Amino acid sequence: MAATLGPSGWWQRWRRRVSAGNGSRMLLLLLLLGSGQGPRQVGAGQTFEYLKREHSLSKPYQGVGTGSSSLWNLMGNAMVMTQYIRLTPDMQSKQGALWNRVPCFLRDWELQVHFKIHGQGKKNLHGDGLAIWYTKDRMQPGPVFGNMDKFVGLGVFVDTYPNEEKQQEVQRTQTYCFKALQRVFPYISAMVNNGSLSYDHERDGRPTELGGCTAIVRNLHYDTFLVIRYVKRHLTIMMDIDGKHEWRDCIEVPGVRLPRGYYFGTSSITGDLSDNHDVISLKLFELTVERTPEEEKLHRDVFLPSVDNMKLPEVTAPLPPLSGLALFLIVFFSLVSSVFAIVIGIILYNKWQDQSRKRFY
């Protein structure tokens, strides 16, 4: 069976693995991107795929802006162009982001990201990369690829600059990649956070990453794609960056627990080094898969992100602010206690003086 959809028609050639029933099997998914059609059966059994337009973005980028009526909001230096949304230009000290305004309540989903990173920098004189987010908070600028540190949710990072190279001997390859501690950049990694962890820039996020892979994505003359799939608490990240129209495995982590109702977004930041960081499309698909009664019990909703067999520091909930009456009562009784203590002190002091005089005479 064939499908022709202009520039996106070749997506039908991509093979992807979807977990269904009690095991995993290879399924051929027909990705009719942007077709606007109804649900499509993409595998044996009851596995269907639905394009969720309220969480998707493609040309001509209608519904993107800074107003409250937009489905997608821009932040910082992000700009809407005719063929892409530029998060940051190839200039120093820029920061930009794009966030969906609609929280996602899907149980199983797949996000396909079409992006491009390019610039004039050569021989490690470029940076810093971009991030894709599924987090509790949105539109919060910060140091982690343009987003806040100690975020709550999932972050996937396309890191183009090896910060740890400052402390390690670096070997340059023929493709202008950089190797530090057996790691070649650019590099894709993922992190799940409950709000208690900081992203370690100096070590390129290694202490908190779930996994990663090398991804040569800069200054390519063909399209580059990234897919993030979350099915049955199984996180899978794959990429198509070789111009072969085939997915290549990058990260696979079981036991990932992500709450529903978080926001999708993407962000980027430049410092002393820079690049153009462009997003061409973000397309979210709902995946419906079969679950056994046992899986239904195991896959209940959670309220904080976590990963099985990975200890995350507990987050201490802040104390609620005191009301005006409570604050008044605390101050009042503190003053009364102080006055009472002073009076008792004076009485005891006078008695001590009387006793001293009696002993003297």
Beta strands, then each sheet from edge to edge (+ up, - down):
strand 1: 15-20
strand 2: 23-28
strand 3: 40-41
strand 4: 48-51
strand 5: 64-65
strand 6: 72-76
strand 7: 79-80
strand 8: 85-88
strand 9: 95-100
strand 10: 109-118
strand 11: 129-135
strand 12: 152-159
strand 13: 171-172
strand 14: 178-180
strand 15: 183-185
strand 16: 187-194
strand 17: 211-214
strand 18: 224-231
strand 19: 234-240
strand 20: 248-254
strand 21: 256-257
strand 22: 263-269
strand 23: 276-288
strand 24: 306-307
sheet 1: 1+ 2-
sheet 2: 3+ 4- 23+ 8- 7+
sheet 3: 3+ 4- 23+ 10- 18+ 19- 20+
sheet 4: 5+ 6+ 9- 22+ 11- 12+ 16- 17+
sheet 5: 13+ 14- 15+
sheet 6: 21+ 24-
end
